[in-house]
Amino acid sequence: MDKLTAPAAPYFDPIAVGAELASLHETVAGDEAAVRRAVVEHLRALIKRAHAAARVRLEADGDGRRCAEGLTLFTDTLVRLIYDYVTGKLYRAANPSTSERLAVVATGGYGRGLMAPRSDIDLLFLLPYKQTPWGESVVEAMLYLLWDTGLKVGHATRNVEQCIRLSGEDMTIRTALLDSRILIGDAELFAELDRRFRREVVRGSEKPFIAAKLAERDERYRRSGESRYRVEPNVKDGKGGLRDLHTLHWLMKYLHDAEPGEEAVETGLFTAAEYHMYRKCEDFLWTVRCHLHFLANRAEERLTFDMQPMMSERLGYTAHGGLRGVERFMKHYFLVAKEVGDLTLIACAALEMRQLKAEPVLERLLAPLTWHDRALLRRRTDFRIDNGRLNVARADAFRVNPVNLIRIFKLAEEYEVAFHPEALRLARHSLRLIDDRLRHDIEANRIFLDLLTARTGVERTLRRMSEAGVLGRFVPEFGRVVAMMQFNMYHHYTVDEHLIRSVGILNEIEVGRLEEEHPLATQIIHDVQNRRALYVAQFLHDVGKGRREDHSIVGARLARNVCPRLGLSRSESETVAWLIENHLVMSTFAQSRDLSDPKTIRDFADIVQSPERLRLLLILTVADIRAVGPGVWNGWKGQLLRTLYYETEPVLAGGHSRLSHGERIAGAEAALKERLADWPRPDVERFVARLPAAYWLRTDLDHQVEHAHLMRKAEQQGAKVATQVKTDAFTAITELTVLAPNVPRLLAMFIGTARPWAPIFSAPISRRPRTGSRSTPSCSSACSTRPTSAAARAASPTASRS
């Protein structure tokens, strides 16, 4: 089995420690409880010293892989020491029978020979054919000693036949056995398991194993948030983390019975440069993971915000070029995650393709050409379809015509096919061909603009280009923000991932997939006259981040250089620059200004200046907020943006908007009267007369109905004050509605309701989002976003969400 590379120096002398345990046993002989306590305390002290030594060594040399190997060697020695103690002192078999045999086997992550400081110890106690009292006693004693020392142990006790049967049925057990290695005990017993496992389980099951591992990877991505660019990444299970490297390790072991080391280069799975990158990424991730476990003092796998500054300081990252030390560290992390993703994508696809090519030659020859093949053959391009994947037709396809580095993504989207691993590898190795000459090539820019403004598949294409390294090279302004994070609680993704997601959301709005959540944006996007400018602005709106100057100003300046190169006209370029420079204005006005104040609307209209810009800015703002991360968008923000849009549109349209202010109020009143058709007409009219104009513009119909019932009930009971509390479990919002007579300084008095003399106030509806760990920076948690209107009538309901 695999040999473990020993660290520079052992953590303890096993012979000396064994003698110490024997001495302890003899010293307190006859008192079983005292013996156990003494041994456990001795082992605990041993583990504590070993972990302290590992931490000191890690902080000194920064070599996480060496730390993981050293901890594995220590654990190996500890398990062997405990086995010798148990079988030599506690349950010694003077004349063991053939059934009194046992092999202690390391499996899973422990079996791979790399252990993080707080990782579980996965053990298999391998029996010859059935459990015996001696074997049961040894296993139980070993496990209790390990548990009592504070170690986390995952274990199984099986014979060879059970291992073979269960690994054939369960992919998790099969994967764990794939990494098994004997620690101590009967070597012949383990050799039999290894031989039968390869012959009876592995052989002939390569395709199902590959499919299962790739499906498992996809499910893991889904659970951990799909993107490798989450700003609190999971070092172990996240996309681009160590588990991706483990997947490659498993596939290599299963198909070639070899590690993804030098053998990977010999088999052609990696080039020498790719293998070098693989090892660099693995070393970096192990360094981060080991530091993370030591800092958290537990098996923490997530780089949380509170851990990131400590980690960056531990690894020596300092502020530079407008980025803080923690942001520079996280950028390095995400660049490594990107490399891991690229390498594992190429390698997994290559292994998968080898299995496809292993099909009978006659079967492949008789298979009919797909329409993809026929279309590409007719066009006689530099590309072809291999086993349903897009590949280059010639090895110099990119060198002869660098535009092909952009065109290949157009063809992949056009024919809806995945990339062949050889095409991906060649593209990665040809990135140096993307120079200023290609960046200013008319055909290359035309193709890219077509991809960026396509009706479908925009997000998928941009992500493919980014992960291949092409997008950042072709648009250097975008390349500067690749893997860049912002150290705050608001943004969930890196800047480049946020930009790609925002373009994808814009595309979903346009094709109508988000009509229910964004009815206004879905409606007006078909009225915009500058569609190309909108998509380019969405793609570039945050490229100015990471600099000392305001990113909106920098982004607008960069856009004025990029847009003409992409083929946009002068007016389109100015529209893009204006949108980028003002892309935060609408959300700021909506969430921090009084929308019932005419001056707010006038100030906003002075900035926007035209209905077309208003439409573009609303759509861009919606997509921008949605792309920040899950849970950032909510109905409250949507209502504020819609209100600001509807209030501003008549001003910009000269009073000739689609619906005037009065028409919208009349429409809202009519809708309520229709919903309350079973009420006496005077009751409905009395309720409508009591509410100000602002109420009808800012309150949805369901709330209007609830308020009407509350007021009617209060009138019937003769109550001057009435309250209603409603909890929405889905949004985790509790809404309090208060009905009370209007008096001066009502808002101030309501805020002070902790004082027994303070009366309850009356105001139009005020809805605020639940305060959480991720809040919009521009919205103060202490102020009401909808202050009491001076036009408030004698009694109107007010609601506050917290």
C-alpha positions in Angstrom: 0.0 0.0 0.0 1.0 3.7 0.0 4.0 4.7 1.9 3.8 7.7 4.2 6.4 10.3 3.9 7.7 10.9 7.5 8.1 14.4 8.8 11.5 15.8 9.8 11.3 14.5 13.4 8.9 12.2 15.3 6.7 13.6 18.0 7.7 10.9 20.5 9.7 7.8 20.9 7.2 4.9 20.7 9.6 2.5 22.5 10.1 4.8 25.4 6.3 5.5 25.7 5.5 1.8 25.5 7.9 1.2 28.4 6.3 4.0 30.4 2.8 2.4 29.8 4.1 -0.9 30.9 5.6 0.7 34.0 2.3 2.4 34.8 0.5 -0.9 34.5 2.9 -2.6 36.9 2.9 0.2 39.4 -0.9 0.1 39.9 -1.4 -3.5 39.2 -4.5 -5.0 40.7 -6.5 -1.8 40.6 -8.1 -1.8 37.1 -9.7 1.6 37.4 -6.5 3.2 38.6 -4.6 1.6 35.7 -7.1 2.9 33.2 -7.0 6.4 34.6 -3.2 6.5 34.6 -2.9 5.2 31.0 -5.6 7.6 29.8 -3.9 10.6 31.4 -0.6 9.6 30.0 -2.0 9.3 26.5 -3.8 12.6 26.8 -0.6 14.4 27.8 1.1 12.7 24.8 -1.5 13.9 22.4 -1.5 17.4 23.8 2.3 17.6 23.4 2.2 16.2 19.9 -0.4 18.7 18.7 1.5 21.5 20.3 4.6 20.4 18.5 2.7 20.2 15.2 1.3 23.7 15.7 4.8 25.1 16.4 6.2 23.4 13.4 3.3 24.6 11.2 3.8 28.2 12.3 7.5 28.0 11.7 7.6 26.4 8.2 4.0 27.1 7.0 3.9 23.6 5.4 0.4 22.3 5.9 0.9 19.1 4.0 3.9 18.2 6.2 1.8 19.0 9.3 -0.9 16.6 8.0 1.6 13.9 7.3 3.2 14.3 10.7 -0.1 14.1 12.5 -1.0 11.0 10.5 2.4 9.4 11.5 1.7 10.3 15.1 -1.7 8.8 15.0 -0.4 5.6 13.4 2.2 5.3 16.2 -0.4 6.0 18.8 -2.9 3.3 17.5 0.0 0.8 17.3 1.0 1.6 20.8 -2.5 1.2 22.2 -2.8 -2.1 20.3 0.4 -3.4 21.7 -0.6 -2.4 25.2 -4.1 -3.9 25.0 -2.9 -7.2 23.4 0.2 -7.4 25.6 -1.1 -6.3 28.9 -4.9 -6.5 29.0 -5.9 -9.4 26.7 -2.8 -11.3 25.9 -3.5 -14.5 23.8 -0.7 -16.9 24.8 -1.6 -19.5 22.2 -3.9 -17.7 19.6 -6.1 -19.8 17.4 -6.7 -19.2 13.7 -9.8 -17.2 14.6 -8.0 -15.0 17.1 -6.5 -12.8 14.5 -7.1 -9.2 13.9 -5.8 -6.4 11.5 -6.2 -2.8 12.4 -6.7 -0.8 9.2 -6.8 2.9 8.5 -9.5 3.9 6.1 -11.0 7.1 4.6 -9.1 10.3 5.0 -6.9 8.8 7.7 -6.1 6.0 5.3 -5.0 8.5 2.7 -2.1 9.5 5.0 -3.1 13.2 5.5 -4.9 14.3 8.7 -5.9 17.7 9.9 -5.4 18.4 13.6 -9.0 17.8 14.6 -9.9 15.2 11.9 -11.7 11.9 12.8 -9.7 8.7 13.0 -11.4 6.1 10.7 -10.5 2.6 11.7 -11.5 -0.9 10.4 -11.0 -3.8 12.7 -10.7 -6.7 10.2 -11.6 -10.2 11.4 -10.8 -13.5 9.7 -14.4 -14.8 9.5 -16.3 -14.2 12.7 -16.0 -12.3 15.9 -14.4 -14.0 19.0 -14.5 -13.0 22.7 -10.8 -12.1 22.4 -11.3 -10.0 19.3 -14.3 -8.3 20.8 -12.4 -7.4 24.0 -9.4 -6.0 22.1 -11.6 -3.8 19.9 -13.6 -2.6 22.8 -10.6 -1.8 24.9 -8.8 0.1 22.1 -11.9 2.1 21.2 -12.5 3.1 24.8 -8.9 4.2 25.3 -9.0 6.3 22.1 -12.4 7.8 23.1 -11.3 8.6 26.6 -8.3 10.5 25.4 -10.7 12.9 23.5 -10.1 11.6 20.0 -13.0 11.2 17.5 -13.0 7.7 16.1 -15.1 6.3 13.3 -15.0 2.5 13.3 -16.3 -0.6 11.8 -15.7 -4.3 12.8 -16.1 -6.7 9.8 -14.6 -9.8 8.3 -13.3 -9.9 4.7 -16.5 -11.3 3.3 -18.6 -8.6 4.8 -16.2 -5.9 3.5 -16.5 -7.2 0.0 -20.3 -7.5 0.1 -20.9 -4.1 1.7 -18.5 -2.3 -0.6 -20.2 -3.7 -3.6 -23.5 -2.3 -2.3 -22.4 1.0 -0.7 -20.3 3.5 -2.6 -19.3 5.3 0.6 -17.8 2.0 2.1 -16.2 1.3 -1.3 -14.5 4.7 -1.3 -13.3 4.3 2.3 -11.7 0.9 1.5 -10.1 2.4 -1.6 -7.8 4.3 0.8 -7.3 1.6 3.3 -3.8 0.7 4.6 -2.8 -1.7 7.4 -1.5 -0.2 10.7 -0.8 -3.3 12.8 -2.0 -6.9 13.1 -2.4 -9.7 10.7 -0.8 -8.6 7.4 -2.1 -11.7 5.5 -5.6 -10.9 6.4 -5.4 -7.4 5.0 -3.6 -8.7 1.9 -6.5 -11.0 1.3 -9.0 -8.1 1.6 -6.9 -5.9 -0.7 -6.6 -8.6 -3.4 -10.3 -9.5 -3.3 -11.4 -5.9 -3.3 -9.5 -5.2 -6.5 -10.6 -8.3 -8.2 -14.3 -8.6 -7.1 -15.3 -5.0 -6.5 -13.2 -2.6 -8.6 -12.6 -4.6 -11.8 -15.3 -3.9 -14.3 -17.1 -1.2 -12.3 -15.1 1.8 -13.4 -17.9 3.6 -15.2 -20.4 3.3 -12.4 -17.8 4.6 -9.9 -16.9 7.6 -12.1 -20.6 8.4 -12.5 -21.2 8.1 -8.8 -18.3 10.2 -7.8 -19.2 13.0 -10.3 -22.8 12.9 -9.1 -21.6 13.0 -5.5 -19.5 16.1 -6.4 -22.4 17.8 -8.0 -24.6 17.2 -4.9 -21.8 18.5 -2.6 -21.6 21.7 -4.7 -25.4 22.1 -4.4 -25.3 21.7 -0.6 -22.3 24.0 -0.1 -23.8 26.8 -2.3 -22.9 25.9 -5.9 -20.2 28.5 -6.2 -16.5 28.3 -5.2 -16.7 32.0 -4.7 -18.8 32.2 -1.6 -17.0 34.7 0.7 -17.1 32.2 3.6 -15.8 29.2 1.7 -15.7 25.6 3.0 -12.0 24.5 2.7 -12.9 20.8 2.7 -16.2 20.4 1.0 -16.7 23.7 -0.9 -16.2 23.9 -4.6 -12.5 24.2 -5.4 -11.7 22.8 -2.0 -9.8 19.7 -0.8 -12.7 17.3 -1.6 -12.3 18.1 -5.3 -8.7 16.9 -5.1 -9.9 13.9 -3.2 -12.3 13.1 -6.0 -9.4 13.1 -8.4 -7.4 11.0 -6.1 -10.2 8.4 -5.9 -10.6 8.2 -9.6 -6.9 7.7 -10.1 -6.8 5.0 -7.5 -9.8 3.3 -8.9 -8.7 3.3 -12.5 -4.9 3.0 -12.2 -4.3 1.9 -8.6 -2.0 5.0 -8.3 -2.0 8.3 -6.6 -2.4 11.5 -8.7 1.4 12.1 -8.5 4.1 11.4 -11.0 2.0 8.6 -12.4 -0.6 11.2 -13.4 2.0 12.7 -15.7 3.1 9.3 -17.0 -0.4 8.3 -17.9 -1.0 11.7 -19.6 -3.7 12.8 -17.1 -1.7 15.9 -16.2 1.1 17.7 -17.9 4.2 18.4 -15.8 3.1 22.0 -15.3 -0.4 20.9 -14.3 0.9 18.4 -11.8 3.1 21.2 -10.3 0.0 23.4 -10.0 -1.9 20.5 -8.5 0.7 20.1 -5.7 0.9 23.8 -5.1 -2.9 24.0 -4.7 -3.0 21.0 -2.4 -0.2 22.3 -0.2 -1.9 25.7 0.1 -5.3 24.2 1.0 -3.7 21.9 3.6 -1.9 24.8 5.2 -5.1 26.8 5.5 -7.0 23.8 6.8 -4.4 22.9 9.5 -4.2 26.5 10.6 -8.0 26.7 10.7 -8.3 23.7 13.0 -5.7 25.0 15.3 -7.2 28.5 15.5 -10.7 27.2 16.1 -9.6 24.3 18.3 -12.1 22.1 16.6 -12.8 20.5 13.2 -13.8 23.8 11.6 -13.8 23.7 7.8 -15.4 27.0 7.0 -13.3 30.2 6.6 -15.7 32.4 8.4 -15.4 36.2 8.6 -14.0 36.1 12.2 -11.4 33.5 11.1 -10.2 35.3 8.0 -8.3 38.2 9.6 -6.5 35.8 12.0 -5.7 33.5 9.1 -4.3 36.3 6.9 -2.2 37.6 9.8 -0.9 34.1 10.5 0.1 33.6 6.8 1.7 37.0 6.6 -0.6 38.9 4.2 -0.5 42.7 4.5 -2.4 45.6 2.9 -1.3 46.6 -0.6 -2.7 48.3 -3.7 -6.1 49.3 -2.1 -6.7 45.8 -0.6 -6.5 44.9 3.0 -4.4 42.0 4.1 -7.4 39.8 4.7 -8.7 40.7 1.2 -5.4 39.8 -0.4 -5.4 36.4 1.4 -8.9 35.6 0.3 -8.1 36.6 -3.3 -5.2 34.1 -3.2 -7.6 31.5 -1.7 -10.1 32.0 -4.5 -7.5 31.9 -7.2 -6.3 28.6 -5.8 -9.9 27.3 -5.7 -10.2 28.4 -9.3 -7.1 26.4 -10.2 -8.4 23.4 -8.4 -11.7 23.6 -10.2 -9.9 23.9 -13.6 -7.5 21.0 -12.9 -10.2 18.7 -11.6 -12.5 19.5 -14.4 -9.9 18.7 -17.0 -8.7 15.6 -15.2 -12.2 14.2 -14.4 -13.4 14.8 -18.0 -10.2 13.1 -19.3 -10.8 10.1 -17.2 -14.4 10.0 -18.2 -13.5 10.3 -21.9 -11.0 7.4 -21.5 -13.9 5.2 -20.3 -16.0 6.3 -23.3 -13.2 5.5 -25.6 -12.9 2.1 -24.1 -16.2 1.1 -25.8 -16.0 -1.4 -28.6 -14.6 0.3 -31.7 -17.3 -1.3 -34.0 -20.0 0.1 -31.8 -18.6 3.6 -32.1 -18.1 3.3 -35.8 -21.7 2.3 -36.4 -23.1 5.1 -34.2 -24.7 7.7 -36.4 -23.4 11.2 -36.6 -25.3 13.7 -34.4 -26.6 16.9 -35.8 -23.8 18.7 -34.0 -21.2 16.6 -35.9 -22.9 17.2 -39.2 -23.3 20.9 -38.6 -19.6 21.4 -37.7 -18.5 19.2 -40.6 -20.6 21.4 -43.0 -19.1 24.6 -41.6 -15.5 23.2 -41.8 -14.4 25.1 -38.7 -11.3 24.4 -36.7 -13.4 22.3 -34.3 -15.1 18.9 -34.2 -17.3 16.9 -31.9 -15.6 14.0 -30.1 -18.0 11.7 -28.2 -20.5 14.5 -27.8 -17.9 17.1 -26.7 -16.5 20.1 -28.5 -12.9 19.6 -29.4 -10.3 21.3 -31.6 -9.8 19.7 -35.1 -6.1 20.7 -35.1 -3.5 21.2 -32.4 -2.6 24.7 -33.6 -6.2 25.9 -33.8 -5.7 28.7 -31.4 -2.2 29.6 -32.5 -3.1 30.0 -36.2 -6.3 32.0 -35.3 -6.4 33.4 -31.8 -10.0 34.5 -32.4 -10.9 30.8 -31.9 -10.3 31.3 -28.2 -13.5 33.4 -28.2 -15.3 31.5 -31.0 -15.1 28.1 -29.2 -17.5 29.4 -26.5 -19.9 30.6 -29.2 -19.9 27.2 -30.7 -20.3 25.4 -27.4 -23.4 27.5 -26.6 -24.8 27.3 -30.2 -24.6 23.5 -30.2 -25.2 23.0 -26.5 -22.3 20.8 -25.9 -19.6 20.5 -23.2 -15.9 20.9 -23.8 -13.6 18.1 -24.5 -10.7 18.0 -21.9 -8.1 18.4 -24.6 -9.8 21.6 -25.9 -9.9 23.0 -22.3 -6.2 22.1 -21.8 -5.2 23.7 -25.1 -7.2 26.8 -24.3 -5.5 27.2 -20.9 -2.1 26.7 -22.4 -2.9 29.3 -25.1 -3.9 32.2 -22.8 -0.7 34.1 -23.7 -2.2 34.5 -27.2 -4.8 36.9 -25.8 -2.9 40.1 -26.2 -3.8 43.7 -27.2 -4.0 42.7 -30.8 -6.8 40.1 -30.1 -8.5 42.5 -27.6 -8.9 45.0 -30.4 -9.9 42.5 -33.1 -13.2 43.4 -34.5 -14.4 39.8 -35.0 -13.4 38.7 -31.6 -15.2 41.6 -30.0 -18.3 41.1 -32.1 -18.4 37.4 -31.0 -18.0 38.4 -27.4 -20.7 41.0 -27.5 -23.0 38.5 -29.1 -22.3 36.1 -26.2 -22.8 38.8 -23.6 -26.1 39.9 -25.0 -27.5 36.5 -26.0 -31.1 35.6 -25.2 -30.1 32.4 -23.4 -27.1 30.8 -21.7 -25.3 34.1 -20.9 -24.4 33.2 -17.3 -23.2 29.7 -18.3 -21.0 31.1 -21.1 -19.4 33.8 -19.0 -18.7 31.4 -16.2 -17.1 28.9 -18.7 -15.0 31.7 -20.1 -13.9 32.9 -16.7 -13.0 29.4 -15.4 -11.0 28.8 -18.5 -9.1 32.1 -17.8 -10.2 33.6 -21.2 -12.6 36.2 -19.8 -10.1 37.8 -17.5 -7.5 38.0 -20.2 -9.8 39.3 -22.9 -11.3 41.9 -20.6 -8.4 42.9 -18.3 -10.7 45.2 -16.4 -12.7 42.2 -15.4 -9.6 40.1 -14.8 -8.5 42.6 -12.1 -11.5 41.7 -9.9 -11.3 37.9 -10.5 -11.3 36.2 -7.1 -11.5 39.6 -5.3 -13.6 39.6 -2.2 -14.9 42.5 -0.1 -14.5 41.9 3.6 -18.0 42.8 4.8 -21.1 41.0 5.9 -23.2 42.2 3.0 -21.6 40.5 0.0 -21.8 36.7 -0.3 -19.6 36.3 -3.4 -16.4 37.5 -4.9 -16.7 40.5 -7.3 -16.3 38.5 -10.5 -18.8 35.9 -9.4 -21.2 38.7 -8.4 -20.9 40.3 -11.8 -21.5 37.0 -13.7 -24.5 36.2 -11.5 -26.0 39.7 -12.0 -25.8 39.3 -15.8 -27.5 35.9 -15.4 -30.3 37.5 -13.3 -30.7 40.2 -15.9 -31.1 37.6 -18.6 -33.7 35.7 -16.4 -35.7 38.9 -16.0 -35.7 39.5 -19.7 -36.9 36.0 -20.6 -39.7 36.3 -18.0 -38.5 33.7 -15.5 -38.6 36.1 -12.6 -41.9 37.8 -13.4 -43.5 36.9 -10.1 -40.7 38.3 -8.0 -40.0 41.3 -10.3 -43.2 42.2 -12.2 -42.2 45.8 -12.9 -38.6 45.0 -14.2 -40.0 42.2 -16.3 -42.6 44.6 -17.8 -40.3 47.6 -18.6 -37.3 45.7 -19.9 -39.0 45.2 -23.2 -39.3 49.0 -23.5 -35.6 49.8 -23.1 -33.9 51.2 -26.2 -30.4 50.5 -25.1 -30.4 46.7 -24.5 -26.7 46.2 -25.3 -25.7 49.1 -23.1 -27.7 47.5 -20.2 -26.0 44.2 -20.5 -22.5 45.7 -20.8 -23.2 48.0 -17.8 -24.4 45.0 -15.8 -21.2 43.1 -16.7 -18.9 46.0 -15.8 -20.7 47.8 -13.0 -18.2 46.7 -10.2 -14.9 46.4 -12.1 -13.6 49.5 -10.4 -13.5 47.8 -7.0 -10.3 47.2 -5.1 -8.9 50.7 -5.8 -8.5 53.7 -3.5 -10.9 55.8 -5.6 -14.7 55.3 -5.5 -15.4 52.2 -7.5 -18.4 53.8 -9.3 -16.2 56.6 -10.6 -13.4 54.3 -11.6 -15.8 51.9 -13.2 -17.3 54.6 -15.4 -13.9 55.7 -16.5 -12.9 52.1 -17.4 -16.2 51.6 -19.2 -15.4 54.5 -21.5 -12.3 52.6 -22.7 -13.9 49.2 -22.9 -17.2 50.0 -24.7 -15.8 51.3 -28.0 -13.6 48.3 -28.2 -16.6 46.0 -27.8 -18.3 47.8 -30.7 -20.7 50.1 -28.8 -21.6 53.5 -30.2 -20.6 56.7 -28.5 -24.1 57.2 -27.1 -24.2 53.6 -25.9 -20.8 54.0 -24.2 -21.9 57.1 -22.4 -25.1 55.3 -21.2 -23.0 52.5 -19.9 -20.6 54.9 -18.1 -23.6 56.8 -16.6 -25.2 53.6 -15.4 -22.0 52.4 -13.7 -21.3 55.7 -12.1 -24.9 55.8 -10.7 -25.6 52.2 -10.1 -26.0 52.6 -6.3 -28.1 55.8 -6.5 -31.5 54.3 -6.9 -31.1 51.8 -4.0 -29.7 54.6 -1.8 -32.6 56.9 -2.5 -35.2 54.1 -2.1 -33.8 52.8 1.2 -32.6 55.9 3.0 -34.8 58.8 1.8 -38.4 59.8 2.5 -40.2 58.8 -0.7 -43.3 60.8 0.3 -41.2 64.0 0.2 -41.5 65.7 -3.3 -38.0 67.0 -2.9 -36.7 63.5 -2.8 -38.3 62.7 -6.1 -37.1 65.9 -7.7 -33.5 65.3 -6.5 -33.6 61.8 -7.9 -35.2 62.9 -11.2 -32.5 65.6 -11.6 -29.9 62.8 -11.5 -31.8 60.4 -13.9 -33.0 63.0 -16.4 -34.9 60.6 -18.7 -37.5 57.8 -18.6 -35.1 55.5 -20.5 -32.3 55.9 -17.9 -34.9 55.4 -15.2 -35.9 52.0 -16.8 -32.3 51.0 -17.2 -31.3 52.0 -13.7 -34.3 50.1 -12.1 -33.5 46.9 -13.9 -29.8 47.1 -13.2 -30.4 47.8 -9.5 -32.8 44.9 -9.2 -30.3 42.5 -10.8 -27.4 43.9 -8.7 -29.2 43.5 -5.4 -30.4 40.0 -6.3 -26.8 38.9 -7.2 -25.4 40.0 -3.9 -26.5 36.7 -2.3 -29.4 34.5 -1.1 -31.8 36.4 1.2 -30.5 39.9 0.4 -33.5 40.7 -1.9 -36.8 41.0 -0.2 -40.3 42.3 -0.8 -39.6 45.5 1.2 -36.8 46.5 -1.1 -38.9 45.7 -4.1 -41.7 47.8 -2.9 -39.4 50.8 -2.2 -37.9 50.6 -5.7 -41.3 50.3 -7.3 -42.5 53.3 -5.3 -39.5 55.4 -6.3 -40.0 54.4 -9.9 -43.7 55.3 -10.0 -43.2 58.6 -8.2 -40.3 59.6 -10.6 -41.7 58.4 -13.9 -44.4 61.2 -14.2 -41.8 63.9 -13.4 -39.5 62.6 -16.2 -42.3 62.0 -18.6 -43.7 65.5 -18.2 -46.9 64.1 -16.6 -47.6 61.7 -19.4 -46.6 58.4 -17.8 -48.3 55.2 -18.3 -50.3 55.7 -15.1 -50.6 59.1 -13.4 -50.4 59.6 -9.6 -54.2 60.0 -9.3 -54.9 57.0 -11.6 -52.7 54.7 -9.4 -54.5 55.9 -6.3 -57.9 55.4 -7.9 -56.9 52.0 -9.1 -55.8 50.9 -5.6 -59.0 52.2 -4.0 -61.1 50.4 -6.7 -59.2 47.1 -6.1 -59.9 47.4 -2.3 -63.6 48.1 -2.9 -63.8 45.0 -5.1 -62.2 42.8 -2.4 -64.6 44.2 0.2 -67.7 43.8 -2.0 -69.5 42.0 0.7 -69.2 44.9 3.1 -71.9 47.7 3.4 -71.0 50.4 1.0 -70.8 53.2 3.7 -68.3 51.2 5.8 -66.0 50.8 2.8 -66.2 54.5 1.8 -65.5 55.5 5.4 -62.4 53.4 5.5 -61.2 54.8 2.1 -61.8 58.4 3.2 -59.7 58.0 6.3 -56.4 57.1 4.5 -53.9 59.5 2.9 -52.8 59.3 -0.7 -49.4 57.9 0.3 -51.0 54.9 1.9 -52.5 53.7 -1.4 -49.2 54.0 -3.2 -47.2 52.1 -0.6 -49.5 49.4 0.8 -50.3 46.2 -1.0 -53.9 45.0 -1.3 -53.7 42.2 1.3 -52.5 44.6 4.0 -55.2 47.1 3.1 -57.9 44.4 3.6 -56.3 43.4 7.0 -56.3 47.1 8.1 -59.9 47.6 7.1 -61.0 44.6 9.2 -58.9 45.9 12.2 -60.5 49.4 12.0 -64.0 48.0 11.5 -63.6 45.7 14.6 -62.3 48.6 16.7 -65.3 50.8 15.7 -67.7 48.0 16.6 -66.1 47.6 20.0 -65.7 51.3 20.6 -62.0 50.9 21.1 -59.7 53.9 20.5 -56.6 51.7 20.4 -56.4 48.4 18.6 -53.4 46.1 17.8 -52.8 43.1 15.6 -49.7 40.9 15.5 -48.9 38.5 12.6 -45.9 36.3 12.1 -44.7 35.1 8.7 -42.8 31.9 9.4 -41.4 31.8 5.8 -39.8 35.3 6.0 -39.2 35.2 9.8 -41.0 38.5 10.1 -43.3 39.6 12.9 -45.6 42.5 11.9 -47.3 44.7 14.5 -50.2 46.9 13.4 -51.3 49.6 15.8 -54.5 51.8 15.4 -54.6 54.9 17.5 -55.7 58.6 17.5 -53.3 61.0 15.8 -51.5 63.4 18.1 -48.4 65.7 17.7 -45.0 64.0 18.0 -46.6 60.6 17.7 -43.6 58.9 16.2 -41.3 60.1 19.0 -43.7 59.0 21.6 -44.2 55.6 20.0 -40.5 55.0 20.0 -40.6 55.7 23.7 -43.4 53.2 24.5 -41.2 51.7 27.2 -42.4 54.6 29.3 -45.9 53.9 30.7 -47.3 57.3 29.8 -46.3 57.3 26.1 -49.3 57.0 23.8 -49.3 54.9 20.7 -48.9 56.8 17.4 -50.7 56.6 14.1 -49.0 56.8 10.7 -49.0 55.3 7.2 -47.7 51.8 6.8 -44.0 51.4 7.6 -42.5 48.1 6.6 -38.9 47.3 7.4 -36.9 44.1 6.9 -35.9 41.8 9.7 -32.6 42.9 11.1 -30.0 40.2 10.5 -26.3 39.6 10.2 -26.4 40.7 6.5 -28.1 44.1 6.3 -28.1 46.8 3.7 -25.4 49.3 4.7 -27.3 52.3 3.3 -30.3 51.6 5.5 -30.1 52.7 9.1 -31.6 50.3 11.6 -32.7 53.1 13.8 -34.7 55.2 11.4 -38.1 54.7 9.9 -38.0 54.4 6.1 -41.5 55.8 5.8 -42.0 58.7 8.2 -45.4 59.9 9.2 -47.0 62.0 6.5 -48.3 65.4 7.3 -51.4 64.5 5.4 -52.3 61.6 7.8 -55.9 61.6 8.7 -57.4 61.2 12.1 -56.9 57.5 12.5 -54.9 55.2 10.3 -53.1 51.9 11.0 -49.3 51.7 11.3 -47.2 48.5 11.0 -43.7 47.9 12.1 -41.7 44.8 11.2 -38.7 43.7 13.2 
